[in-house]
Amino acid sequence: MKFMTAEPFRIKMVERIKKTTKEERQGWLKEANYNAFKIKAENVYIDCLTDSGTSAMSSEQWSALMLGDESYAGSKSFYKLEESVQDIFGMPYVQPTHQGRAADYIMAKLYAKEGKYAIGNMHFDTFRGNAEVLGAIPVDYVIDEGKDTASAAHPFKGNIDINKIENLIEEKGSEQISVVIITVTCNNNGGQPVSMQNIREVSALAGRYNIPVVIDSARLAENAYFIQQREDGYKNKSIKEITREMFSYCETATMSSKKDGLVNIGGLFVTRDEEVLQMAQQLAIVHEGFITYGGLTGRDLEALAVGLQEGCDQQYLEYRINQVKYLGDRLEEKGVPIVKPTGGHGVYVDGRRFFPHIPQHEFPSQRLVVALYEEAGVRAVELGACAFGSKDPVTQEPIWPDVETMRIGISRRVYTNSHMDVIANALGEIYKNRNEYKGMKLVYEGPITSLRHFTAGFELL
């Protein structure tokens, strides 16, 4: 006999969230120049801006906090973290950082070379920002199916197109490519997973030309779960068996531990190359602190050591992936166009299909972000024309991204399906009245185009 299942945890503490009026929210939007990043968190009812650093920690993690060793060098908390990381990554060398973008910075300094190409499935904003500063050339080679938001046919829409890499090597020469970065799961197009076969094939191709491979592994457990569920030969393998194989195909991995590490702060730089570690340690000492704390307290290291293990738990992952799917299914029932299939860490709404009358240069996904907060107090984030738009380096003409979405990032172990229902109902009502909405005008952007969405200012048209 089959029974319905619920969350694999009990709730022991609650945090009050306040409801606000539409008139209040309209005022706060105007004050924030219609940028959701600038709205005070206390004025948000359901916060889906990001899944980063927003997880609820477990009783085991809170217990581990009390064991934190705050020694400046060689703390026992570091060695606990090192052991946990080695268990999951199968790689020997670990450098903690205060968060993922610090590990990303170290990686970029070591691997992104001026005037040379950095290949990825779809590079996220922080690496693009580093590449822009360092003069590297990031290129996105996700498979064509990964740009088709409407189709659920391909199970691994985060895969890298091997032929595109080979064509670039043939055209430019392998010496013009400094690194291949595989992001698992692929954030830009809906948290879509990358298959083990694709990771293996990309690694083999890069290896033939001595091009290093880096895995951006913020959502390593979610990617491993999709491999387990969707890829032949992995059904009976554990999550950690799968993660170890994933990382056997790369030289270095970076991680924002604020996702699948189930903590509120922290990052990792992990490598199998001792010389790379030594260079990373020097950068860490300059920017993060001593090598065995990396900008984190002993308490943080302890919580992360436990959280990495919990993030790879089978029951937890089933709950996690299926809560995201629940929201996606509810939205589809209401006709809301989403990126299919739903990914691991959130549901992505296709801004162009939602507002087909709003051209991309009028930021349809940002308009949807504003509408969702205005109507329901739900905060999401635009991952489209503002976040991933760029400019031609010569003509300065705008270049618009292939995928135009609003991401509803779901915090881990925080919200119930009742909260998902609120989001779905609100978007369903906005979709019914979609023709009443007009676009937006960008009135302020920062000097680094790839990071402009954090501080951008807009006006309603």
Sequence and secondary structure as in RCSB ss.txt:
>XXXX:A:sequence
MKFMTAEPFRIKMVERIKKTTKEERQGWLKEANYNAFKIKAENVYIDCLTDSGTSAMSSEQWSALMLGDESYAGS
KSFYKLEESVQDIFGMPYVQPTHQGRAADYIMAKLYAKEGKYAIGNMHFDTFRGNAEVLGAIPVDYVIDEGKDTA
SAAHPFKGNIDINKIENLIEEKGSEQISVVIITVTCNNNGGQPVSMQNIREVSALAGRYNIPVVIDSARLAENAY
FIQQREDGYKNKSIKEITREMFSYCETATMSSKKDGLVNIGGLFVTRDEEVLQMAQQLAIVHEGFITYGGLTGRD
LEALAVGLQEGCDQQYLEYRINQVKYLGDRLEEKGVPIVKPTGGHGVYVDGRRFFPHIPQHEFPSQRLVVALYEE
AGVRAVELGACAFGSKDPVTQEPIWPDVETMRIGISRRVYTNSHMDVIANALGEIYKNRNEYKGMKLVYEGPITS
LRHFTAGFELL
>XXXX:A:secstr
       SS            HHHHHHHHHHTTT GGGS GGG SEE S SSS     HHHHHHHTT    SSS 
HHHHHHHHHHHHHH  SEEEEESBHHHHHHHHHHHH  TTSEEEESS  HHHHHHHHHHT EEEE B GGGG TT
    S TT B HHHHHHHHHHH GGGEEEEEEESSBTTTTSB   HHHHHHHHHHHHHTT  EEEE TTHHHHHH
HHHHHSTT TTS HHHHHHHHHTT SEEEEETTSTT SSSBEEEEES HHHHHHHHHHHHHHTSSTTTTT  HHH
HHHHHHHHHHHT HHHHHHHHHHHHHHHHHHHHTT  B SS  SSEEEEEHHHHSTTS GGG HHHHHHHHHHHH
H EE EEESTTTS EE TTT  EE  S  EEEEE  TTT  HHHHHHHHHHHHHHHHTGGG   EEEEE  SSGG
GGGGT EEEE 
